[in-house]
Amino acid sequence: MNSNMIAINLENFQQVVLDESKNKLVLVAFWADQVPESIQLRDALAAKVQPFNEQILMASLDCQSQQQIAQQFAIQGLPTAILVKDGQPLDGISGPQTDESIATFLDKHLPKAQDILLAQAQTALTKNKLTEAQSAINQAYELDAKRADIKLVLIDVYIQTGNTDEAQGLLETIMMVDQDSYYQVLVAKLELANQAANSPEIQALEAQLASKPDDIEIKHQLAAQYSQVNRHEDALLLLFRLMQAGDAETKDDSKTLFLDILKALPDGDVIATKFRRKLYTLLY
């Protein structure tokens, strides 16, 4: 029997079926040795729900040794499985089942993959783990690009990783009905990010570069400033052009700064991926 499956008896019935079902779904598989199909259903359900331990608790009940409990559920035949929520039966299946019928039954109640990824991204954001958040929310967005809650978290990640153009573009797709308090916070965060991206220091360096367009040192300083305010694409593009056209010393210095900026970006960052490809084509 699956080690994550709880065997229900008189001692733990209250805790498992009544108390635990207030926090998550409890799936009870009823079985007996003399009905092999019931054991097959029990094990098949356990395998299917194993990835969803946080959302559903798998339990089993031996109808031979626990007849009193089986009677409380009014079990009339095996195989049978019942989903319990808040101490009450929510749904169930009975009789021999195929993999398809089991999947159909569970899909109505188990969270979708994008829901799990969204929750992972939200948790990672609260812990300031941008790489984890970006990876999870990108996967969720690939699975469902229409959901506003997924879009909003992706916008948040975009802002925090300096992808303000992507953030603005996605923000404009949020329908009015979904423009909640989180949306308003993101609008404010994006405005602040845009203000920081055009700081007086950057404006001064850009003015210097306009009057001295061939000054390598100014370009390096400007690239560093761009990177500090999350204008990573501007910084990398400036350095990449130096690597394309400069002499050997300029190329080496520009490449060092270029690689430092790439290393600072989260794994899977779209800008980092784009410029790694550009660097590869330049080198090879």
VENNOR-V394446 format. One record per backbone hydrogen bond with DSSP energy under -1.0 kcal/mol. NH is the residue of the N-H (numbers start at 0). CO is the residue of the C=O. E is the energy in kcal/mol with one decimal. If there is no record, write none. Layout:
nh/co/e
NH/CO/E
NH/CO/E
This chain:
nh/co/e
4/1/-1.6
5/57/-2.2
7/59/-3.2
12/8/-1.3
15/11/-2.9
16/12/-2.0
17/12/-1.0
18/13/-2.4
19/14/-2.8
21/18/-1.7
22/19/-1.7
23/19/-2.0
24/54/-1.5
25/83/-2.2
26/56/-2.9
27/81/-3.0
28/58/-2.4
29/79/-2.8
30/60/-2.4
34/31/-2.0
37/34/-1.4
38/34/-1.1
39/35/-2.2
40/36/-2.3
41/37/-2.3
42/38/-2.4
43/39/-2.3
44/40/-2.7
45/41/-2.1
46/42/-2.0
47/43/-1.9
48/44/-2.3
51/48/-2.2
54/51/-1.3
55/51/-2.2
56/24/-3.1
58/26/-3.2
59/5/-2.6
60/28/-2.6
62/30/-2.9
65/61/-2.3
69/65/-2.2
70/66/-2.2
71/67/-1.3
72/68/-1.4
73/70/-1.2
74/69/-1.9
80/92/-2.6
81/27/-2.5
82/90/-3.3
83/25/-3.2
84/87/-2.8
85/20/-2.7
87/84/-1.9
89/82/-3.9
90/82/-1.1
92/80/-2.3
94/78/-2.9
101/97/-2.2
102/98/-2.3
103/99/-2.4
104/100/-2.1
105/101/-2.5
106/102/-2.8
108/105/-2.1
109/105/-2.7
115/111/-1.7
116/112/-2.4
117/113/-2.3
118/114/-2.2
119/115/-2.2
120/116/-2.4
121/117/-2.5
122/118/-2.3
123/119/-2.5
124/120/-2.3
125/121/-1.9
126/122/-1.2
127/124/-1.7
128/123/-3.1
129/127/-1.0
132/128/-2.4
133/129/-3.0
134/130/-2.2
135/131/-2.4
136/132/-2.6
137/133/-2.1
138/134/-1.6
139/135/-2.2
140/136/-2.3
141/137/-1.9
142/138/-1.5
143/139/-2.0
150/146/-2.1
151/147/-2.7
152/148/-1.4
153/149/-2.1
154/150/-2.7
155/151/-2.1
156/152/-2.3
157/153/-2.7
158/154/-2.6
159/155/-2.3
160/156/-1.6
161/158/-1.2
162/157/-2.5
163/161/-1.6
166/162/-2.2
167/163/-2.7
168/164/-2.4
169/165/-2.3
170/166/-2.5
171/167/-1.7
172/169/-1.4
173/170/-1.4
177/174/-1.6
178/175/-1.6
179/177/-2.1
183/179/-2.0
184/180/-2.1
185/181/-2.1
186/182/-2.2
187/183/-1.9
188/184/-2.5
189/185/-2.6
190/186/-1.9
191/187/-2.3
192/188/-2.3
193/189/-2.4
194/190/-2.0
195/191/-2.6
196/192/-1.7
197/194/-1.3
202/198/-2.5
203/199/-2.4
204/200/-2.2
205/201/-2.8
206/202/-2.0
207/203/-2.2
208/204/-2.6
209/205/-1.8
210/206/-1.3
211/207/-1.7
214/211/-2.0
218/214/-1.6
219/215/-2.3
220/216/-2.5
221/217/-2.8
222/218/-2.5
223/219/-2.1
224/220/-2.2
225/221/-2.9
226/222/-2.2
227/223/-1.8
228/224/-1.3
229/226/-1.6
230/225/-3.2
231/229/-1.2
234/230/-2.1
235/231/-2.9
236/232/-2.4
237/233/-2.0
238/234/-2.0
239/235/-2.7
240/236/-2.0
241/237/-1.3
242/238/-2.3
243/239/-1.7
244/240/-2.0
245/241/-2.9
250/246/-2.9
251/247/-2.3
252/248/-2.5
253/249/-2.7
254/250/-2.6
255/251/-2.2
256/252/-1.8
257/253/-2.7
258/254/-2.9
259/255/-1.9
260/256/-2.0
261/257/-2.0
262/258/-2.4
263/259/-1.2
264/261/-1.2
268/265/-1.8
272/268/-2.6
273/269/-2.1
274/270/-2.3
275/271/-2.0
276/272/-1.7
277/273/-1.6
278/274/-2.3
279/275/-2.2
280/276/-2.3
281/277/-1.8
282/278/-2.3
283/279/-2.6
